[in-house]
Amino acid sequence: MRLSAAALAALLPLALPATAESPRVATDIAPVQSLVARVLDGVGADSMPAVIVRPGASPHGYAMRPSEARALEQADLVVWMGPGLTPWLGDPIETLAPEAAHLSLLTAPETLILPGRIDPRFAAHDHDHDHGAAEGGGHDDHDDHDHEAGHDHDDHKDHNHEAGHDHDDHKDHDHEAGHDHDDHKDHDHEAGHDDHDYHKDHDHAADHDDHAGHDHADAADAHDHAHAGPDPHAWLDPQNAALWLDLIARELSALDPENADLYAANAAAGQAELSALSEDIAARLAPLADRSFLVFHDAYQYFENRFGLGAAGALSIGDASEPSPARLVELRALAQEQGADCVFAEPQFNTAVIASVFGDSVPVGELDPIGVGLEPGAGLYPAMLRNMAGAMAECLTPEG
C-alpha cells in the first residue's frame, strides 16, 4: 500500500532520532569539566559543560565574571569539587542555580579524602602508599578509603545531591541569554593580576582566614596543627576521577533518562582509559620513589599517594596562601639537608619566590594540577595527569 505524503509526514518524526538538548552543566575547574565532558561525549553538539574558574586562575580564591554567573544560572546540573576547594562558590550556586541538581565531589561518600598538611616538612610517605598505585596503579576496590568524617554512608539519596536541594523536578531555566547581571559587573576582573607580588588572581575567601596563623614561625605550634582539615585536591587521584565518572553519569541520567545507557557506557570507557593510564604512570614513576622534591603548594598529595611518591615539603599550604619568611627558611634548610632533586613551580602562580629561596642550587620543574594551556574537553584530564608524570620524571630522573 502506498502511503500518502501526509501519512509519511506524520510518521517522519517517529523515525528521526531525538534532538532534545543535552543537560546544561556548569563545573568549577577544568579537570571537573573534562570528566563531565567525557560522560557527555556524543550526546549533542552543544553538550560541552561550562567552567567557572577560567584557565590560569587559582580556584582557591576567585571573582566570577558575568558570563560565568550566567553559566551557573542556566545550568541544569552543577558539578563542583565543593566548598573545601572553592568556598566562594557556595553562595552563587545557591543564589543563581537553586533549582539545578548539585553534585559536590569532595563530599561524595565514595571519594577518597586525605587530611591536609600544615608543617613545612612532610612525614616521609605519610600514607604508606597503601592504595595499590605503587604496584601498578590498581583500582579494584575502595573499601579502605579514608572518607571524610561526617559522611553518611547509609544511602546515596537524591543522587548524592547536597542536603537541602529539592531535585524532584529540574525546571527549565528560561533565562535570557543576555541577562546583564549588573550586580556581578564589579567582578569582571581580567586574568593575571600582575600587581600581585606573590601570586596571580588570588583573592582568598574569608573561609581561609583560619589558615593564616598556621603559616608562621613557631614549629611546635605548627606541629600541633599538623592537619588543616581535608585536602581538597582530590581530583589528582585518578581513582577518585574514575569513581566520579559513575556519579556524573548517574546525575545526567536522572536529568536525561533517554541517554542513560550512553552516559553509563561513556563512564565505563573513561574508567578503562584511566586504569590504563594509571598503570603507565605507575610504571614510569616507580623508579623515582626515593627521590626528594619540594612543591610550590601542597596540592599533589593525592597524586603522590597513588603513585608511590612523597614530597618532602611545600612552600605554601594547601590553600596556596603566602608563606611566612620562617617557613621559607625551613624549606631552604630542608632542601640542603636532603639534597633535594627538584622543586616544582606552577603555571597559575607567580613562583618567583622559588628563585629567592633556592637560587640555582635546586633544579626547578613545573607541575600543572589544573590543565592550564590544555585544550578543554574530555581529553584534558588524562593529558594533565600524563603531563604531570612527565614533568616529574624529567626533573627527578638522575642525570647520566
N, C-alpha and C positions, 0 to 999 in steps of 0.2 A: 504494500500500500504506500502510495506516495504522500508524504506529509506536506501540508501547505506551508507557505512561507511564514504564516502567522504561527503555526504549530511549532515550526523549527525555532522561531524566535522565542517562543515560550519555554522551550526545552534548553536553549543555549545557556542560560545562567546556571542550570543544574550541571552542565558538563564542564564549565570552567572552574579552575582552582580558586579557592578563596583568596580574596585580595585585601582582606582586612589588615589594618595597620598592626604592626607588632607592638607590644607594650613599650611605652616610653620609659626609659630607665635613666636615672641620674646616679652618678658614682662620685666618690670623693677624690680618689687618686688614680693615676694612670694604671698601676698594676691591677686594681679592682676593676676598672673599666675594661681592661684586657680580658679578665676572666669572664666578665659578663658577655663581652663580645664573642668569646669562644662558644658560649652556650646559645647565643642568639644567631650563630652562623647559619645562613641560608633561610632565615625566616622572612626577611624583607629587605628591600634596597635601602630603606631608611632606618634600619634597626641598630645603628651604631649608638651605644649609650653615651650620654653626655658625661663630661668630667668637670668637677668644680674647681679643683686646685690646678691651675694652669702649669704647664711644663716649666721646670726650672725653679719653682717656688717651693718653700718648705710647707708641709702640711701642718706643722705644729702651731703655726700662727698665720692667719690669712684674712684678708678683707675681700669679700666677694664683689665682683663686677655685676652690673645689672643683667648682663646676658647670662651669667651663672645663676643668679637668683631666678631668672625666668625658667632655666632648665629645671630647677627644683620645683617651681610652681606648676610646670606642665607634666611632671613625672607621674607615672602610674606606680612606679617602684623606685625606692631609694636604697641603694646598696652602699654601705659605708663601713669603714673599719670600726667606728664607734667613738664615743667621747674620749676614750683613752688616748687616741691619736689626734682627733680634731674636735676638741671640746667646744670651740667656737661655732661648730656647725649644728649643734643640737637645737638651739633656738630657731634658726632659719628653717630647719626641717619641720619643726612643729608648727611654725607660722605659715610657711609657704606651701608645704605638702602634707597637710593634716589628714587628708583622705587617701594618700598614697600608701601602699604597703612599704614597710620599713624593715630592712634586714641589716642588723648590726653584727658584723662578723666576729668581733672580739668577744662579744657576749654570747655567741652561739655555744651551746654545751659541747659540741663536737670539737671546738678549737683547742689546740694545744697552746697553753699560756705559760710563759716563763716569767719569773719575777724580774723586775727592773733592778739595776745596779747603780749604786751611788759612788762607791770607792773609786779613786783613780786607777788603782791596781785591781785587776780581776783575779779571783782564785783560778788556778790552773784547771781548765776543763771543768767548769762549775758543775755541769750536769752529767759528767761522765759519758756524754755522748751515747746515751742508752736507748736511742730511738732507732737503731738499725742502720743509720746512714754510713757509718764507718765500714760496715760490712757490705756495702753496695747499694745504699740508698733504699733499703727495704721499706715498703709502705703497706704491710699486710694487715696490721691491726692498729687500733688506737686505744686499747683497753687501759693502758697505763698512763694516759695523758694526765698531766698535772693541771687540771682545769682550775680556772679562777674560782676563788672562794665565793660562795653565794649562788652559784649556778643551780638552777632547778633541773635536775636530770630525769625527773619522773616522766615528763612528756615534752612534746615539742608543739604546743598548742599554737594555732593560728599561724602555722608555717614559720615558727621561730620569730614572729614579729615582736617588737618591743612592747612591753606591757603598756596598756592604756590606749592602744590604737584599735579602732574598730575597722576591721577589714572584711566585714561580711559582704560589702559590695565595694567595687572600685569605680566610683563615679567618674564619668568623663569630665576631665578638667577643661571646660570650654573657655579657656582663657585666650585673650587676644595675643597673637604673637608679638605685637608691638607694644605691649604693656610697658609703661615707662618706668615704673618702679622708682619714682622720684626719691623715695627715702633711701635708696641704695646708691644714688649717684655719687655721694661723698666717698664711696669706697672704690671708685674706679681707678685704682692705682695702677700705674704702669709697671711692667715686670722689671725686676732688677733695680733695687734701691741702692744705687752706688754710694750714697752718702752714709750707709751703714758701715762702720769700720770693721765690724766682725762678720756679720752675715746678712745676706740679701733677703728682703721681703719677709722679715721675720718678726712681726709684731706678736709677741707672746700673749696668749689668752690669760685672763685672770686666773683660770684654773691652775696655772702652773706657778702661781706665786709661792706656793708652799715648797717648791723645789729650790728657791733662791738661796735660802740659808744653808742648804746642804753642800753648796759648792765652794766652801771656804776652807780655811787653813787647818782647822783642828781635826787631825786624822782620827783621833779617838772618837770624836763626835760622829765623824763620817762612818766609822766602823759600826757605831751603834745604830746607824740608819742604813744598813747595808743594802736594803731593798727599797726601791721607790715606787712600790705598787707594781702592777702588771706591766711588762714590757709590751708596748703597743705595736711593735714592728713584726707582727706575726705572719705577714704575707711573705716574708723571706724564708719561710719553711715551705717547700713545695708540697709537703704532705698536708699542711693546712689548706693550701690552694686546691688540692685535689678534693678534699672534703667540701670545700666551699662551692665547687662546681655543682655538686649534688644539691646543696641548699639553694643556689641560684636557680637551678633547673626546677626545683620544686616551687619556688616563688613565681617564676614565669609561667609554669603550668597552671597555677591557681588563677592567674590573670588571663591566660590564653590556652584553655584546655585543648583546643583543636590541634595545637602544635606540641602537646605534651610529649609525644613519642620522639619528636625531633630534638626537643630540649634534653631529654634523657640520653639520647644517642650522642648528642654533642658533648654532654658532660662526660660520658664514658670514654669517648675518643680523646677528650682533653686529659682525662686521668691517665690513659695509656701513654700519651705523649709525655706527660710529666714524669711518669715512672721511668720511662726510657731515658729521659734527660737526667733524672736524679742518679741513675746508675752511671751514666757517663761522667757527670760531675764528681761523684764519689771516687771513681777510679782515677780521675785526673788529679784530685786533691789529696788522695791518700798518702802519697809520699811526702806531703808538706805538713803532716800533723804535728811535728815537733818544732816548726818554725815559729819565731817570735815576731809579733807585729802589733802595732797600735792603730787605732781607728780615730777618725775625727770626732764622731759622736757615737754613742753606744746604740747603734741601730742594727747590728749584724749578729746578735746572739743566736737568733733562730737559724740563720744560715750556718754559723759555726757549729751549733749543736747538731744539726742534721748531717753535716759533712765532716765531722771529726776534727775540727779546728778549734783554736782557742785564742782570742785576742788577749794580749797582756794588759791592756788598759785603753781608756778613751780620754781624749782631751775634754770632751763635754759629755754630760749625762744624756739620757735618752731623749729629753725634750730639746736638745741642742742649745740649751741656754749657755750664755757666755761663761767660760771657765775662769776661776779666780787665778791670780798670779801664783798662789801657793800650789794649786793643782798643777799648773804648768811646770813648776819647779819639780814637783813629784814625778811627773811624766818624763821629764828630761833625765832625772836620776834613774828611773826605771829602764829607759832605753839604753843608758850606759851600762847598767848592771847586767842586763840580759843580752846585750849586743843585738838590739832589735834589727831584724832583717828588712823591715819596711814600715812606713807609716802611710796610711791611706787617707787621702783627701776626698772631697765630694763635690760634684759639679754644681749643686744648688746652694752652696755656701761659699762665702769668701774665706778661703782657708790660708790666707797669708800668714796667719799666726803660726802655722807649721814651720815655716822658714825661720821665724823669730825664735822658736823654741829649740829646734833641732839643727838649724843651719844646714850644712850639707853632710852631716855626719850619718844620716839615715836616708836610704833611698825612699822616694815618695812615689806611691802609686795612686790610683783613683778608683773608688768604688761608687757605683751609681745605684742606689737602692730603689729608685722610683722610675727609672727609664727615661731620663732626660735625653732628648735628641732622637729617641727611637720612634719609629712610625707607630702612631696609635692603632689599636686594634688587637685582634686575637693573638697575634704573634709577639706583642710587646713583652708579655710576662716571661715566656720561655727565653726570649732574646736577652732580657735583663739578667736572668739567672746565669745564662751562658756567658754573658759579658763579665759578670762579677767573678765567676770561676776563672775566666781567662785572665782578668786583671790580677787576681790573687796568685795564680800560677806564675805569671810573668814577673811579679815583684818578689815572690818568695822562693823561686827556684834558684838554688845556688849556681853561681857562675862557674863555668868550666865543667 
